């Protein structure tokens, strides 16, 4: 496999963009802790001592150095909710240094009341009526095409052959991007995610995506349709409209927040179902069981394991003193496995009594794309089960495992079905 530097140095377009996107993403997964031990035993041990710890001890970085801004990690559910709910004390401005400098300033790094104003502008773009339109116009036809292409093979790595591509292809269609830009869009979007730690390289990818969006935006301003860019261009609340750059920043944000996490959560869900015949049969028989399975999957294996906040004043959380200016990493994956809230939390169980988890956030920062992600996941699982008869794990391949310490999903999902 090429190194990250070799892949990133390659030209930005060409027939190999799909393959290069996958190669780059495999490299990015190594940065996300693929191949490392699962974090849950460390979470449990730390949480049993205290819901909040100095440093990032689950990553082997305990304590805080004197020459750097202090960092604290939150492992307990109640403490996590407290941090996410109190936007005055724990500010989302922490996202600015992580992704805002690359993707542009967006709603994810805003606090109330500014956040509320932008949310009002953006919310209709991902509302129920829009979801119904996109489902019939984009999601269903794309799933039909992709499953029809896949079925004759009789076997596949679903991660590489389907799940990695589907959310990004859906997103490209929802944006109204031309078909001949899809492969370049996918590759450039992955470069943006993978290079977000490098401001210069990340901004180059962000600027290229902005150019793609701009070509569609101008056309939609003159001739609106029902795609996402049209909705955003014409969104208005109390006489305010989004600027072009605000639209670009929001769309860039949706790439990791929507398309990538949907790929990860749907992959983990299929691992859970295909590894448990009883729960798979329940999903085959009852649409409501599939909805429950989607909710349980993002609790059980939260795609993005933490979200950052910055303390705006001296405070206390979970009995631990936190100084103003500290970064507070809310470890969502740990909070969603807190045994105080869920019995036997390490187990995937779609029949467990529903209790809200934190995979899609909490409070004012509840994920704006949550409904789109759930719709895509339910529809793709249903399409695979309906279109690939007898879908099951490939007995000739090792069982799939879910990996990662910063982000989690299976690296492979080898399956067979009846042709």
Secondary structure by P-SEA (a helix, b strand, c coil): cccaaaaaaccccccaaaaaaaaaaaaaaaaaccccccaaaaaaaaaaaccccccccccccccccccccbbbbbccaaaaaaaaacccccccccccccccccccccccccccaaaaaaaaaccccccaaaaaaaaaccaaaaaaaaaaaccccccccccccccccaaaaaaaaaacccccaaaaaaaaaaaaaaacccaaaaaaaaaaaaaaaaaaaaaaaacccccaaaaaaacccccccccaaaaaaaaaaaccccaaaaaaaaaaaaaaaaacaaaaaaaaccaaaaaaaaaaaaaacccccbbbbbbccccccccccccccbbbbcaaaaaaacccccccccccccccccccccccccccccccaaaaaaaaaaaaaaaaaacccccccccccccbbbbbccbbbbccccccccc
